[in-house]
Amino acid sequence: MRQLLLDLGSPAVPGLESFVTAGQAQNEALLAWLSAWPAVEGTLSPAYIWGAPGSGKTHLLRAMVERALGLGLGVIWLNAQTCQMWDAAQPGAPTLALLDDCDRLDGDSQHLAFKLFIESAAAQAARETGASAHETAADDPGPAGELFILAAGRLPAVDLPVRDDLRTRLGWGLSFALQPLGEAGVREVLLQAAQRRGMSLSDDVLTYLLSRHERDLGSLMGLLDRLDAYALSEHRLVTIPLLKQMLASESPPP
């Protein structure tokens, strides 16, 4: 089944092309690598992305869902809340496993993530020896074909609060550190998000948001979702008075 996963809180999943790097060299290098994947030099898998909350890790992993499906690959999505799967276009095609929120995975999710690493290693060994992955791991067939892994978390792999064998494997391959955006980058992200929702955000509203609320993009995007819904329910344009009215309505009574 090829539907968009999770309750994303927006009309469409943002793609790689909408990821804002704001001139950060490390962010640009990661975006270029993902945009070229799997036609990249060196190791394809595993790769690990880390950065502060709201730095764009989930954006990039969600964008890779559609990229992988467009290439005919299967997809596995695992995070702290859910695990979902999409079949490849053809039997035996590779699968891309996307592991988000690695620092928040519970025991069961960590066990499943570790099994994906085992299956990935088995599939690679099978390809190198000419045998099938099922012969290599007969008691746990898993997805057909090769299995690539791209993961993300808020901490470097070595510092993740997960079981030792999983932490080691998350640190096996490439590691990318996402740099936080400055104010100009945050403004650009919010404007793009508003445009996807059909909202109009004035400079005054943006300045009010950034001067009086957390700069964490996750919090700001949640606030934008609520503001969009509130403006629609009130049949009004988004203004500072409307924003104040919404925030007042959300405040608990004294």
N, C-alpha and C positions, 0 to 999 in steps of 0.2 A: 504494500500500500504506500503511495507516494504523497502523503499529505504533510503539511507543516506540523512540526511537533510542538508540544507544550502550549500552555496558555501564554502567548508572548506579549499580550497587552498592547498590540499595535496591529494595524491592518495587514502589514506584510513584514516578513523577516528581512531586516537590512542585509545587504550583500557586502562582499569584500570592497566593492567600489565605493561604498558609502562610509567606510571606516576612515576616521579622521586621524591623521598622523601628526598634524600641526608642526611639521618640520622636524620632528624627533627622529634622528637617524636610526636608532634601534627599532622604533616602531615601523619606519619605512622599510627596513631590511626584512622584518617579519612579514609585512604585508606583501612584499615582492616574492618572498619564499612561498607563502600560501597561494598567491595568485598563479605561480608557476607549477605548483604541486600537481601531479607527481613527477613532472619533467624537471627535476632539480638535481643538482650535483650532490654526490655523497649520500648520506643516510636518509632514507625516507621515513623510517620509523624505528623506535618511538621518537616523538618530539614533545617537548613540554614547554608551556607558556605560563609565566607567572607575573603577577603584578598586583597592585593594591585594588581593593574593591572599587568597581566603577571604571577601571582602566580599559575595558573593552574585550576582556578575555571571552566572555560568553558570546558577544557579538561575533567575534571571529569564528568560534566553533560552530555557532548556528549557521553562519554563512557557508561553512564547509559542508554542511549537510546537503544543500542544494548543489554545490559544486560537485561533490562526489556522485550524487544521483545523476547529475547531468553527464558525467563521464561513464555512466553505466555501472558504477560500483554499488555494492550494498552498503548500508550504514547501520551502525549501532550507536545509540546515544545513551550515556549513563551519567547521572548526576545524583545528588543527595536525595532527590525526590522520586526519580523514575528511571526506568530503563525501557527504551523503545527500539524497534528494529525495522528496517526496510530491506526487502530483497533486492539483489542485484538484477540488472536487466537480463543477464544470461546466467544459467547455472555455471558455477565454477569461477565466476568473475571475482576479483578481489573485493574485500570489505574494508571500510574505514570505521574504526571505533573511536568515538569522541567522548572523552571522560572529562566532565566539567566539575568544578567545585571539589577537587580532590582533597582539599583540606577539611571537607565536611562529610566525607563518605563514612557511613556507619559500618559495622562489622560485616553485614551481609553484602553491602555494595563493594567493600574492599575485597571480599572473597571473590566476587564476580569479576572485579577489575583484574585481580591476580590471575584468574583462569583465562581471561582474554590475553594476557601476556604469555601464558603458557601455550595457548592455541596459536598465537602469532609466531612464537619461536618454532613450534611444531610445523606450521605451514611453511615457514622459511626453510627449515631443514628438509622437508619433503620436496620442495621445489629444487633444492640443491642436489638431492640424491635421485630425483626423478620419480620418487614414490608419491603416493597420495597422502594428504594430510590425515585422512581417516585411518590409514595404515599406521601412521606415526602416533596417533592418539585415538586408538580404537574405542576406548571407554568414554571418550568425551569428544564427539565429532565436531561440534561447533560449526561456525560458518564455513562454507566451501571456499577453496582458493586461498590466496594470501590474505593476511589480516594485518592492516596497518593501524597504528595507534597514535592519536594526537590528544594530549591531555592538557589541563590547565588548573591552576590553583593560585591562591593569594601569596604563597610562600615558595622559596626555592625548594626543589624536590628533596634535598637533603634535610630540610627542616619540617617536612610535612608530618602531622600527627597521625600516621597510619602505620600499619604493620611493617616490620623491617623488610620483608621480602618484596612487598609492593613498592616501598620507598626506593629501594635499590633499583628496581626495574624502571620506575619513572625517571630516574636519573641516568639511565643507560645512554640515551641518545642526545639529540640536539636540545639545547635549552635557550629560550628567548625571554628576556626581561622586558616587559612593557613599561614604558615611561609615562608618568601621569601627564595629563594635558594642562596647559596654562589656561588662563581665562579666555583667550581668543579661541582656543580649541574647544573648550566647553561650550562657548556660545555657538560655534559652528555645529556641534553635535545636537544641541537643543533646537536650533533652527531647522536642521534636517529632519529631526524627529517630528517637529510641529508640522512641517510641510507634508510628511507622510500621512499625518492625521487630518490634513486639510485645515489646520489652524494657522492663524496669523499672529505672530508674536512681535510686538513692537520692541524697540530698543529699551524703552522705559520699563516694560514688563520684565525683559531679560535682566536688566540691571537690578531691579527689585528682587528678582529671584536669587541672583548671585550674591547680593549684598546682605540678604536676611535669612538665607537658608544654607544648609550644608552643601559644600561643593562636590560631594560624592555624586558621581553620575547616576548611580543606581537610585539614590534618593530623589535626585532631580527628575529622572525619567518617571518614577512613580508619581511624583507631584504633577508632572505634565499630563499623565494619564488621567489623574483625578480632575485636573483643571479642564481637560477636554470634555470629559463626561459632564462636569458641572455646567460648563458653558452651553452645552447642547440642551441640558435639562432646563436651563433658564432662558434659552433662546436669545442669548446675548453674545456679543463679541468679547474676546479675552482682553480685559483691561486690569489695571492695578486695583480699582475698586471691586471688580468681580473677584479677583484673587483674594483680596482681604476678606470679602464676604464668605468665600468658600472656606478659608482657613478658620474664620470665626465659627462657622457652622460645624467644623470638625473638632473644635476645642471642647473638652469636657466641661460640664457646668461647674461653677465654683462650689 
